[in-house]
Amino acid sequence: MALSSETILLVEDHSALLKLVKQILEDAGFTVISAISAKQAIRLEAEFPGTIDLLLSDVRMRGMSGPILAKKLKERRPQMRVMLMSGYPGGALLVLNYGWHYIEKPFVPSGLVGKVKDVLRGETREQSTDRFDTLKETRRPFGRVSLGFPTHISSRAQRRA
């Protein structure tokens, strides 16, 4: 498989899962920088001279949460995309306001790789001011849309009125 030019900073505080996810992503051709903690991720990010295309972090970790880590790293690398993962119910709600991407654990390898590729090649997201997830895209006005109803009222309906 051809190697990808994209680099992923992977942060997961469970070592077995960190190793497994790193292997899945490397097998898919990504360059992976792995960290067992947010503190280590911050150090590795500061030392890495190249582009980090994606931060893939667990939401709940000891020491510092994934969302707090993402905010800190986005200040230094605003073009870096963020995808958080969690096995806890409601994890997606934690990332909604920031427009970050999310994947629920457990996931199958092909699902993870597909989601990562979608995030790296997809539309850029921005933090929402209205607390709804938004995409940077041109929106078409609603305009007049036919719902399949007749444009005139039948004479029988007019007589009833």
LOKOL-976108 format. One record per residue: residue number from 1; x negated, y negated, z of N, C-alpha, C in turn. Coordinates in pm, 1 decimal, padded with zeros to 6 digits, m for minus. Each point is the difference from the previous one (the first is absolute). Layout:
N
SITE   i     n_c1     n_c2     n_c3    ca_c1    ca_c2    ca_c3     c_c1     c_c2     c_c3
SITE NUM        X        Y        Z        X        Y        Z        X        Y        Z
...
! end
This chain:
161
SITE   i     n_c1     n_c2     n_c3    ca_c1    ca_c2    ca_c3     c_c1     c_c2     c_c3
SITE   1 m00084.8  00118.4  00000.0  00084.8 m00118.4  00000.0 m00088.7 m00123.8  00000.0
SITE   2  00035.0 m00097.1 m00081.7 m00076.3 m00124.6 m00006.0  00016.0 m00077.4  00129.9
SITE   3 m00108.5 m00059.6  00043.4  00007.0 m00076.6  00124.3  00069.2 m00132.8 m00023.3
SITE   4  00076.2 m00039.5  00097.9  00070.0 m00127.2 m00003.4 m00094.9 m00108.7  00047.7
SITE   5  00026.1 m00119.8 m00042.7 m00081.7 m00110.6  00047.3  00058.3 m00061.4  00126.7
SITE   6  00114.0  00051.5  00044.3  00066.7 m00058.3  00116.3 m00054.0  00057.2  00130.9
SITE   7 m00014.0 m00090.2  00096.9 m00050.5  00037.2  00131.5  00110.4 m00016.8  00102.3
SITE   8  00014.8  00100.7  00083.7  00102.5  00001.1  00103.8 m00067.7  00003.9  00136.2
SITE   9  00041.5 m00090.0  00088.8 m00042.5  00004.9  00139.8  00109.5  00075.5  00074.5
SITE  10 m00031.5  00119.9  00045.5  00094.2  00089.4  00066.8 m00024.2 m00005.6  00149.9
SITE  11  00106.6 m00027.6  00076.1 m00013.3 m00009.5  00145.1  00105.9  00089.9  00063.8
SITE  12 m00047.5  00099.1  00074.5  00087.8  00097.4  00066.5 m00071.9  00046.8  00125.2
SITE  13  00067.8 m00008.0  00115.6 m00068.2  00034.3  00125.4  00008.6  00147.5  00037.6
SITE  14  00059.6  00082.1 m00082.7 m00002.1  00145.2  00020.7 m00100.2  00058.6 m00099.3
SITE  15 m00111.3  00050.7  00052.3 m00112.2  00039.0 m00085.6  00036.4  00105.0 m00104.8
SITE  16  00081.4  00098.5  00034.7  00035.8  00103.3 m00097.5  00079.9 m00059.5 m00115.8
SITE  17  00091.9 m00089.7  00031.2  00080.7 m00064.1 m00103.7 m00086.0 m00095.1 m00083.5
SITE  18 m00091.9 m00070.7  00064.3 m00092.2 m00088.3 m00071.7 m00078.7  00078.8 m00104.0
SITE  19 m00053.9  00112.8  00041.9 m00080.0  00084.6 m00089.3  00084.3  00052.9 m00115.8
SITE  20  00122.2  00043.2  00029.7  00089.1  00055.2 m00102.4  00040.2 m00106.9 m00102.5
SITE  21  00042.8 m00115.9  00047.2  00043.6 m00106.5 m00091.0 m00118.0 m00049.7 m00083.3
SITE  22 m00117.7 m00010.7  00061.8 m00119.7 m00041.0 m00074.4 m00027.3  00097.6 m00113.5
SITE  23  00009.8  00129.7  00028.6 m00026.5  00101.3 m00102.3  00102.2 m00007.6 m00113.3
SITE  24  00126.8 m00019.6  00034.4  00106.3 m00012.0 m00101.0 m00029.5 m00117.4 m00093.5
SITE  25 m00035.8 m00114.2  00058.5 m00025.0 m00119.9 m00080.7 m00127.4  00012.9 m00083.6
SITE  26 m00104.4  00059.3  00057.0 m00123.0  00020.5 m00076.7  00022.4  00098.8 m00114.1
SITE  27  00078.2  00104.1  00026.4  00031.7  00096.5 m00105.9  00076.6 m00066.3 m00114.6
SITE  28  00072.6 m00106.5  00031.4  00074.8 m00074.7 m00101.8 m00087.3 m00103.8 m00070.3
SITE  29 m00126.6 m00010.9  00041.3 m00093.2 m00087.5 m00068.6 m00024.1 m00135.7  00063.9
SITE  30  00054.4 m00022.9  00117.8 m00019.6 m00128.2  00067.1 m00127.9  00002.2  00083.0
SITE  31 m00059.8 m00117.0  00017.7 m00109.4 m00016.7  00094.0  00065.0 m00031.0  00134.3
SITE  32 m00036.1  00074.3  00104.5  00065.7 m00015.3  00129.5 m00102.5 m00034.3  00107.1
SITE  33  00029.0 m00107.1  00071.1 m00075.9 m00037.6  00119.2  00091.5  00036.7  00115.9
SITE  34 m00042.1  00092.0  00085.8  00089.6  00044.6  00106.4 m00045.8 m00050.3  00136.0
SITE  35  00101.1 m00032.6  00082.4 m00026.2 m00050.3  00135.2  00095.8  00068.1  00096.8
SITE  36 m00049.5  00036.8  00117.1  00078.6  00067.8  00103.0  00073.0 m00099.4  00091.1
SITE  37 m00032.7 m00129.4 m00013.7  00063.0 m00102.3  00083.4  00004.1 m00132.8 m00075.0
SITE  38  00083.2 m00090.4  00049.1  00006.4 m00133.2 m00059.8 m00132.8 m00072.8  00019.4
SITE  39 m00060.8  00018.8  00116.0 m00129.3 m00064.4  00028.1 m00105.3  00044.6 m00101.3
SITE  40 m00005.2  00129.2 m00027.3 m00095.2  00050.8 m00098.0  00035.4 m00051.4 m00140.3
SITE  41  00128.6 m00008.6 m00031.9  00043.2 m00050.2 m00130.8 m00045.7 m00144.0 m00020.8
SITE  42  00012.5 m00082.2  00102.7 m00042.8 m00139.9 m00009.2 m00150.9 m00007.6 m00025.7
SITE  43 m00076.7  00083.7  00069.1 m00144.9  00002.0 m00019.9 m00035.5  00047.3 m00141.4
SITE  44  00063.8  00107.5 m00046.8 m00028.9  00052.4 m00133.4  00040.0 m00099.2 m00109.2
SITE  45  00113.1 m00066.8  00019.7  00045.0 m00099.9 m00097.9 m00100.8 m00113.6 m00008.9
SITE  46 m00049.7 m00045.6  00114.5 m00096.2 m00110.9  00002.4 m00131.5  00038.7 m00068.5
SITE  47 m00039.4  00126.3  00010.7 m00126.0  00047.3 m00057.4  00012.7  00036.3 m00147.4
SITE  48  00122.4  00019.7 m00049.4  00019.6  00046.6 m00137.4 m00006.4 m00118.9 m00096.9
SITE  49 m00097.5  00001.7 m00092.0 m00018.0 m00115.5 m00087.8  00097.6 m00005.7 m00118.2
SITE  50  00059.2  00112.0 m00034.3  00085.7  00004.6 m00117.8  00145.1 m00034.0  00030.9
SITE  51  00084.3  00026.6 m00098.1  00142.7 m00024.1  00012.7  00065.9  00117.4  00070.5
SITE  52  00087.2 m00029.2  00094.1  00085.5  00101.6  00060.4  00139.0 m00026.4 m00056.4
SITE  53  00048.5  00093.0 m00080.1  00126.5 m00019.3 m00070.8  00121.1  00026.8  00086.8
SITE  54 m00014.5  00091.4  00096.2  00115.1  00040.4  00080.3 m00043.0  00034.5  00141.9
SITE  55  00076.2 m00051.6  00095.6 m00011.4  00044.8  00138.3  00113.1  00099.4  00020.5
SITE  56 m00033.6  00122.9  00034.3  00098.9  00102.6  00033.1 m00021.8  00033.1  00147.0
SITE  57  00094.5 m00044.7  00084.4 m00018.5  00013.5  00144.6  00122.8  00056.3  00066.9
SITE  58 m00024.9  00074.6  00106.5  00107.7  00045.1  00086.2  00059.1 m00123.4  00068.4
SITE  59  00128.3  00005.9  00030.9  00065.8 m00112.1  00068.3 m00039.6 m00003.0  00146.8
SITE  60  00013.5  00114.0  00066.6 m00025.1  00006.0  00144.4 m00133.8  00066.1  00026.0
SITE  61 m00091.8 m00077.9  00055.9 m00132.1  00051.7  00034.7 m00040.0 m00054.3  00135.7
SITE  62 m00091.8  00070.2  00065.3 m00053.1 m00047.9  00126.8 m00084.0 m00124.6 m00025.8
SITE  63  00010.6 m00097.5  00086.5 m00082.4 m00120.4 m00010.8  00063.6 m00112.6 m00079.0
SITE  64  00030.7  00023.9 m00126.0  00058.5 m00104.1 m00085.1  00091.3  00067.8 m00101.8
SITE  65  00117.4 m00054.6 m00019.2  00095.5  00059.3 m00093.5 m00040.4 m00027.0 m00145.2
SITE  66  00053.3  00079.6 m00089.0 m00023.9 m00019.0 m00142.6  00043.6 m00136.3 m00050.5
SITE  67  00119.9 m00048.6  00037.8  00040.8 m00132.8 m00046.4 m00093.2 m00112.5  00046.8
SITE  68 m00049.1  00006.5  00122.9 m00093.0 m00103.0  00048.4 m00132.4  00009.0 m00076.0
SITE  69 m00047.8  00121.9 m00020.9 m00121.6  00020.2 m00078.3  00018.0 m00056.6 m00140.7
SITE  70  00111.9  00029.4 m00061.3  00025.6 m00047.4 m00136.8 m00001.3 m00152.4 m00006.4
SITE  71  00062.7 m00064.9  00097.7  00000.8 m00146.7  00001.5 m00141.8 m00055.2  00008.8
SITE  72 m00082.1  00059.8  00086.2 m00138.7 m00046.9  00015.9 m00078.6  00017.8 m00129.9
SITE  73  00012.1  00116.4 m00061.2 m00077.7  00026.7 m00120.6  00050.3 m00080.2 m00120.2
SITE  74  00130.0 m00025.5 m00006.7  00056.1 m00078.9 m00110.1 m00049.2 m00144.5  00005.0
SITE  75 m00035.4 m00050.6  00117.7 m00056.1 m00134.5  00009.4 m00133.2 m00007.4 m00074.0
SITE  76 m00076.3  00108.7  00005.3 m00131.7  00003.7 m00064.4  00006.9  00049.1 m00143.7
SITE  77  00097.8  00081.6 m00028.5  00013.9  00057.9 m00134.1  00145.8 m00013.2 m00045.5
SITE  78  00040.3 m00119.6 m00038.8  00141.3 m00022.5 m00031.9  00052.0  00081.6 m00118.6
SITE  79 m00088.4  00041.9 m00090.0  00045.8  00077.6 m00116.1  00016.5  00149.4  00031.4
SITE  80 m00044.9  00042.2  00116.4  00010.7  00141.5  00038.6  00147.4  00034.8  00023.2
SITE  81  00041.6  00110.7 m00054.2  00136.6  00046.4  00022.1  00003.6  00079.7  00129.6
SITE  82  00118.7  00009.3  00057.2  00016.3  00068.6  00128.1  00110.5  00104.4 m00012.0
SITE  83 m00030.7  00120.0  00047.1  00101.0  00104.7  00012.7 m00017.4  00062.0  00138.1
SITE  84  00106.4 m00002.5  00075.6 m00004.3  00058.8  00133.2  00074.3  00132.4 m00001.6
SITE  85 m00037.9  00086.4  00093.3  00063.9  00130.6  00010.7  00033.5  00027.6  00145.3
SITE  86  00109.7  00073.1  00018.7  00040.6  00032.7  00136.1  00089.7  00121.9 m00000.6
SITE  87 m00008.8  00074.3  00107.0  00089.3  00113.2  00019.7  00111.0 m00032.5  00097.5
SITE  88  00004.7 m00124.2  00046.4  00100.2 m00040.9  00097.4  00120.1 m00061.6 m00069.1
SITE  89  00120.9  00029.4  00049.3  00119.8 m00061.2 m00058.7 m00008.7 m00152.4  00007.5
SITE  90  00043.2 m00065.2 m00104.2  00000.2 m00145.4 m00001.9 m00131.8 m00062.7 m00038.3
SITE  91 m00097.7  00079.4 m00037.6 m00130.1 m00054.8 m00037.4  00008.5 m00097.2 m00116.0
SITE  92  00089.8  00026.9 m00094.2  00014.2 m00087.7 m00116.5  00047.4 m00138.0  00041.4
SITE  93  00078.0 m00009.3  00105.6  00049.9 m00130.8  00044.1 m00113.0 m00090.6  00047.5
SITE  94 m00107.5  00058.9  00049.4 m00113.0 m00079.1  00048.1 m00072.4 m00072.3 m00112.6
SITE  95  00008.2  00050.9 m00121.3 m00073.1 m00060.5 m00110.8  00089.0 m00080.4 m00093.5
SITE  96  00130.0  00004.7  00020.3  00094.0 m00064.9 m00090.5 m00025.8 m00149.0 m00015.5
SITE  97 m00023.4 m00069.4  00108.4 m00016.7 m00145.4 m00006.2 m00123.4 m00041.4 m00078.4
SITE  98 m00100.8  00083.5 m00006.4 m00123.6 m00035.4 m00067.4 m00000.8  00040.8 m00146.7
SITE  99  00095.8  00077.5 m00042.8  00002.5  00044.4 m00137.9 m00103.2  00107.5 m00029.0
SITE 100 m00054.4  00060.0  00104.9 m00097.3  00106.4 m00019.5  00070.6  00128.1 m00038.6
SITE 101 m00077.2  00090.0 m00054.2  00053.8  00128.6 m00041.4 m00005.8  00097.4  00117.5
SITE 102  00076.3  00107.1 m00011.3  00015.0  00092.9  00112.0  00022.0  00140.7 m00052.5
SITE 103 m00055.9  00096.6  00070.2  00027.3  00140.8 m00027.4  00022.9  00069.2  00133.3
SITE 104  00100.1  00084.2  00003.2  00034.5  00070.9  00122.7 m00075.8  00131.7  00007.6
SITE 105 m00053.9  00028.9  00117.1 m00064.9  00128.9  00026.3  00105.9  00096.0  00051.6
SITE 106 m00008.3  00125.2 m00026.8 m00099.5  00065.4 m00085.4  00030.8 m00023.1 m00147.9
SITE 107 m00103.4  00005.7 m00081.4  00016.3 m00014.0 m00144.4 m00077.9  00111.2 m00067.1
SITE 108  00037.3  00031.3 m00122.7 m00073.9  00099.7 m00077.1 m00110.6 m00073.0 m00074.8
SITE 109 m00110.6  00067.6 m00030.5 m00111.1 m00066.9 m00067.5  00040.7 m00074.4 m00127.1
SITE 110  00081.1  00063.2 m00084.0  00039.5 m00066.1 m00125.2  00084.3 m00124.2  00027.0
SITE 111  00079.4  00002.5  00105.6  00079.6 m00117.3  00036.5 m00087.6 m00115.1  00045.3
SITE 112 m00102.3  00030.9  00079.0 m00093.2 m00102.8  00046.1 m00075.4 m00060.9 m00117.8
SITE 113 m00056.0  00085.1 m00084.4 m00078.0 m00049.3 m00114.3  00088.7 m00082.6 m00093.1
SITE 114  00121.6  00047.0 m00024.6  00091.8 m00074.7 m00085.7  00033.5 m00136.3  00056.4
SITE 115  00024.6 m00005.7  00130.5  00033.4 m00126.9  00065.2 m00119.7 m00095.0 m00003.9
SITE 116 m00119.5  00051.2  00026.7 m00120.8 m00082.9 m00004.2 m00019.2 m00056.9 m00140.6
SITE 117  00016.6  00083.2 m00101.5 m00014.3 m00047.9 m00138.3  00104.6 m00106.0 m00031.5
SITE 118  00123.1  00021.2  00044.7  00106.1 m00099.1 m00021.7 m00036.7 m00133.5  00065.1
SITE 119 m00050.6  00006.5  00122.5 m00036.0 m00121.6  00072.1 m00115.1 m00072.0 m00070.6
SITE 120 m00100.2  00073.9 m00043.4 m00116.0 m00061.6 m00063.6  00031.2 m00056.0 m00138.3
SITE 121  00095.6  00057.9 m00068.5  00029.5 m00043.6 m00136.1  00131.7 m00074.8 m00011.9
SITE 122  00070.6 m00011.2  00113.0  00132.2 m00060.3 m00002.1 m00001.1 m00149.6  00017.2
SITE 123  00119.3 m00052.6  00019.1  00019.3 m00143.4  00019.5 m00062.6 m00042.1  00132.3
SITE 124 m00052.8 m00119.6  00005.2 m00053.1 m00051.8  00125.3  00116.5 m00045.9  00086.4
SITE 125 m00015.8  00019.3  00128.4  00104.6 m00039.2  00093.2 m00048.3 m00117.8  00081.1
SITE 126  00092.0 m00074.2  00053.2 m00036.7 m00115.4  00080.9  00081.9  00000.8  00128.1
SITE 127 m00051.5 m00068.4  00100.3  00074.1 m00009.0  00124.9  00126.6 m00078.3 m00024.8
SITE 128  00106.5  00051.2  00051.2  00129.9 m00060.7 m00021.0  00027.6 m00105.0  00105.5
SITE 129  00068.3 m00104.6 m00041.0  00040.6 m00101.2  00096.1  00141.9  00024.9  00047.7
SITE 130  00073.3  00083.7 m00072.3  00137.9  00026.6  00039.7  00015.9  00136.5  00066.7
SITE 131 m00112.4  00060.9  00038.6 m00005.3  00127.8  00069.6  00050.7  00115.4 m00085.5
SITE 132  00009.2 m00019.4 m00130.4  00032.6  00108.2 m00091.2 m00121.7  00026.3 m00085.7
SITE 133 m00021.3  00124.0 m00034.0 m00112.3  00039.6 m00082.2  00016.7 m00061.1 m00139.4
SITE 134 m00104.4 m00065.3 m00051.5  00011.4 m00062.7 m00130.3 m00114.4  00041.3 m00089.9
SITE 135  00026.1  00001.5 m00128.3 m00101.9  00024.5 m00100.9 m00022.4 m00127.7 m00077.7
SITE 136 m00124.6 m00024.5 m00042.9 m00026.9 m00115.0 m00085.4  00040.9  00039.6 m00141.1
SITE 137  00114.8 m00041.2 m00039.6  00046.0  00027.7 m00134.8  00102.9 m00105.9 m00036.2
SITE 138  00017.5 m00018.7 m00128.7  00098.7 m00095.6 m00045.5  00137.1  00063.2  00015.3
SITE 139  00086.7 m00069.1  00067.9  00135.5  00050.1  00020.8  00091.9 m00066.3 m00101.5
SITE 140  00086.0  00081.1 m00059.0  00098.2 m00054.7 m00093.1  00121.2 m00049.3  00077.1
SITE 141  00059.1 m00111.0 m00043.3  00122.0 m00044.9  00067.0  00110.7  00100.6 m00025.1
SITE 142  00092.6  00005.9  00094.1  00109.4  00095.2 m00013.6  00086.2 m00030.5 m00122.1
SITE 143  00033.6 m00125.8 m00018.8  00082.6 m00036.6 m00114.6  00135.9  00067.7  00006.2
SITE 144  00068.5  00002.7 m00112.0  00130.7  00064.9 m00006.7 m00021.1  00142.5 m00047.5
SITE 145  00049.9  00092.0  00073.9 m00015.3  00141.2 m00032.3  00138.2  00060.4 m00014.1
SITE 146  00019.9  00072.1 m00106.2  00128.2  00065.6 m00019.5  00006.2  00124.1  00087.3
SITE 147  00104.7  00012.8  00075.3  00019.2  00118.4  00083.9  00098.5  00096.9 m00063.1
SITE 148  00034.6 m00024.6 m00124.9  00091.4  00089.2 m00069.3  00146.2 m00036.1  00019.6
SITE 149  00027.8 m00112.1  00066.7  00137.9 m00042.9  00018.9  00041.6 m00084.3 m00119.2
SITE 150  00124.7  00004.7 m00036.2  00044.2 m00083.3 m00111.6 m00013.5 m00147.5  00036.3
SITE 151 m00029.5 m00080.3 m00099.7 m00018.9 m00142.8  00023.8  00132.5 m00074.0  00007.8
SITE 152  00106.1  00065.6 m00041.5  00131.2 m00063.6  00010.8  00088.0  00084.2  00090.7
SITE 153  00098.0 m00061.4  00058.5  00091.9  00071.2  00087.2  00116.1  00045.8 m00086.5
SITE 154  00037.1  00123.7  00017.8  00110.0  00052.1 m00080.4  00128.9 m00076.6  00030.7
SITE 155  00090.3 m00000.3 m00095.7  00125.9 m00073.3  00018.8  00080.6  00058.4  00114.0
SITE 156 m00007.2  00133.3  00023.2  00072.9  00060.5  00110.1 m00055.0 m00048.4  00133.9
SITE 157 m00136.0 m00009.6  00011.4 m00061.0 m00050.3  00124.2  00036.5 m00146.2  00021.3
SITE 158  00010.5 m00077.0 m00108.8  00037.5 m00140.6  00014.1  00141.6 m00014.5  00051.9
SITE 159  00089.4  00090.6 m00045.5  00138.9 m00009.2  00045.6  00015.2  00033.8  00146.5
SITE 160 m00084.7  00091.9  00050.9  00005.7  00036.6  00142.1 m00045.6 m00114.3  00087.6
SITE 161 m00088.5 m00080.8 m00048.5 m00058.7 m00106.3  00082.0  00094.9 m00113.7  00025.7
! end
